[in-house]
Amino acid sequence: MNIAIFSEVPLWTSHHAEAVEIGLQNLVKNNFVHFISCKGALEGCPANRKKNPLLCLVCKSQTNYTNIKFLNQKNVVSSTIELDKSIKHKFVFKDIKELQDFSYKKVPIGNMVYSTMVTELNDSFFKLSEHNDRVNKLVLNAIRIYEFTYDYLKNHNIERIYVWNGRRSCDGPSIYAAKNLNIDYFPFISGGGYNKILIRENVDTVHDVPSAIKDLEVIKNDFKNKNKREKLTERAKTYFKVANGEEENNGEKEQINYLGYYQFSRDFKNDLDFFKKYENKRIIAVFTGTYFEFAGVPGYDTAKDFCKSFYDGVEFLQQPSIIPKDSIIVVRWHPNSRSIKGEEKERLNNLINSAPENVIHILPESNFSSYALIDHCQKTIVFGSSISIEACLRRKPVLFVGRNMFQNLDCFETPSSFEDIKSFILSNSNKLGSYEDALAWGTYFSSFGNYSFEQLNQRSPKEFYYDNAPLRAPLLKFLRYLKNNKYL
């Protein structure tokens, strides 16, 4: 079988290791591997957004090193992405919606470019007029990537392709090239368990929500098995201890290895004076996710829901008629929102500055304990975040607004209108969600990944070896040394 691997992030050793591991596993199966790498052709590279020449040089060095040390075998072709610069287009998009709606040969390139732009700017609501040149460059690059991949797959009789992630404009088009050729396509990323790789089959992005929902259903059924339940429960409780800061996150101890996970809770502090000040008030806790991380991502996007974003949700909650006189709303902004910029930052600041007296905002930069807030509140409203699961676990009534891979769990109520949110606030009901479904989420998040590293040996987190040869190239090692010692 001829298979192709689209390797775009050699600078990120763990993700590069996933691509190399997939290649080596296919070689063991006697498949013919086409390892396709970038040597400067990609715009919007997630590991080198500004196309820093030094990083490009290091990336090329890593690619050459990988090809010589690991993939110099008879059943491997190491190819380079070569884009057709004769393909030229000029686009004029009047607003973000028009950009997101743009497609090319049934490829939602506009939405992929939007996702790339949000990641680059840390701003979900950027002014398109200020970034037209960048948007045009990304759209054109994405079209060229699609055409390159389409021709490559067709001309080399490729039967399946593996692509990292799939949501951005520099990787998503390759998935759609295979899709339009009726070739199997597999987006991949790091798993939640140590030495795990998550590989999705024939879905547009590795973040595919329906696939995750199915995986969660399997774990829920496993909880019904007496022989599995104890071990699964132990793993879930370990995850939640790490999440709330009781334990440190240690990937090598097989706790949480997902690279997108940050343990903000290690710095949380319990502000007892705050809760004493409001001890005679009914506290309604509101938590947000990080909107820019999944803005526009299929399955997570809420632009067509009644609550288009959690900024709209918080704005609704700040209306005078929503909050009873005996209550206060405490909005705990997600710690990762400290990095937002531009229009999104301005929108957050406007909400904080216009808040009535009975709405208190906890800034993203604050070390105020989210878990202490859950413990002291009467009920919680959560926009998009998995802390909704943790509030359920801590036996609080929860209303979850938004979309996420856990949305089908019976851990919370879900509204279909702003009126439902108001009713939840005013209701005296103390209905609790399923404790067991909450445990299922803890098990899933700390263990997901359907493939394991077998050819590469991860001796310590992010340090991979093959026949005693380190995966990290000498120049990348040197760059890492400079960075760790703050020379860069």
CORURJO-V917702 format. One record per run of one state. SS is the DSSP state (@ for helix, = for strand, . for the rest). FROM is the first residue (numbers start at 1). TO is the last residue. If there is no record, write none. Layout:
ss=<SS & SS>
from=<FROM & FROM>
to=<TO & TO>
This chain:
ss=<. & = & . & @ & . & = & . & @ & . & = & . & @ & . & = & . & = & . & @ & . & @ & . & @ & . & = & . & @ & . & = & . & = & . & @ & . & @ & . & @ & . & @ & . & = & . & @ & . & = & . & @ & . & @ & . & = & . & @ & . & @ & . & = & . & = & . & @ & . & = & . & @ & . & = & . & = & . & @ & . & @ & . & = & . & = & . & = & . & = & . & @ & .>
from=<1 & 2 & 8 & 13 & 29 & 32 & 38 & 53 & 70 & 76 & 81 & 96 & 102 & 104 & 105 & 107 & 108 & 109 & 122 & 128 & 131 & 132 & 156 & 160 & 165 & 172 & 181 & 184 & 191 & 196 & 200 & 209 & 223 & 226 & 244 & 251 & 254 & 264 & 268 & 269 & 270 & 272 & 278 & 282 & 289 & 291 & 295 & 310 & 318 & 327 & 333 & 335 & 340 & 342 & 354 & 359 & 363 & 368 & 369 & 370 & 377 & 379 & 384 & 387 & 394 & 397 & 402 & 413 & 415 & 418 & 427 & 435 & 446 & 451 & 453 & 457 & 461 & 463 & 467 & 469 & 471 & 474 & 485>
to=<1 & 7 & 12 & 28 & 31 & 37 & 52 & 69 & 75 & 80 & 95 & 101 & 103 & 104 & 106 & 107 & 108 & 121 & 127 & 130 & 131 & 155 & 159 & 164 & 171 & 180 & 183 & 190 & 195 & 199 & 208 & 222 & 225 & 243 & 250 & 253 & 263 & 267 & 268 & 269 & 271 & 277 & 281 & 288 & 290 & 294 & 309 & 317 & 326 & 332 & 334 & 339 & 341 & 353 & 358 & 362 & 367 & 368 & 369 & 376 & 378 & 383 & 386 & 393 & 396 & 401 & 412 & 414 & 417 & 426 & 434 & 445 & 450 & 452 & 456 & 460 & 462 & 466 & 468 & 470 & 473 & 484 & 488>
